[in-house]
Amino acid sequence: MSEIFKDFMLDLETMGTRPGCAVVSIGLVGFDYEADRVGEPFYAVLNMHAQLRGGLHMDGDTLEWWTQQEAGAQRALIKSARYERPLNECLLRMLTFLEDHSTDAESYRIWANGANFDQPILREVLRVAGLKAPWPFWNEKCHRTLKDMPTLIGGKRPDLPANKAAHRADADAVFQARQAVACLRHMAAMPLSRYAEQPPAELVPA
């Protein structure tokens, strides 16, 4: 039986920085901070030519950035350019992964390192493939904000694991999921913020 999760970390490697850009690869992994557990990741390279034919684009600056990355990071880009499997086949595999590891679409949260990047870009790729994101938009969460929360509530950021395989979508998703688990467990163990006893004046109702 598949592990069930309420939280998933998403990472995309893309050919741009805004919705409508083509996606090189998808990494997705479930995590459970209470159990201190990160699951096995999903990984897929997407058909680049199918995306471009569907109206998605590549940014020149991003393409130049890719040429400056290590060979290991560039492999997915090369594979994407040569990939011949239908676009919706890979995306359906991703949706099946989510379905297999959750109870229903409204029961889980989709995290990414900036909720204004990965999730809206993925939604647009799904649209081009004739598919739709099954999760509600309000369950899209920002990992970048989560990393700052311990300091925002008056504590210290926990020691976070290092990423040893940057710019490979599944490795990045696992890395970020481990960060999320560490941050959430750290905050769960923190004493109540000093604001609980004496909130700042601007937070006290008039």
Sequence and secondary structure as in RCSB ss.txt:
>XXXX:A:sequence
MSEIFKDFMLDLETMGTRPGCAVVSIGLVGFDYEADRVGEPFYAVLNMHAQLRGGLHMDGDTLEWWTQQEAGAQR
ALIKSARYERPLNECLLRMLTFLEDHSTDAESYRIWANGANFDQPILREVLRVAGLKAPWPFWNEKCHRTLKDMP
TLIGGKRPDLPANKAAHRADADAVFQARQAVACLRHMAAMPLSRYAEQPPAELVPA
>XXXX:A:secstr
     SEEEEEEEESSSSTTB EEEEEEEEEETTTTEE   EEEE  HHHHHHTT B  HHHHHHHHTS HHHHH
HHHHHHH  S HHHHHHHHHHHHHHTSS GGG EEEESSTTTHHHHHHHHHHHTT    S GGGEEEHHHHHHHH
HHTTS        SSTT HHHHHHHHHHHHHHHHHHHHHS   HHHHS  GGGS  
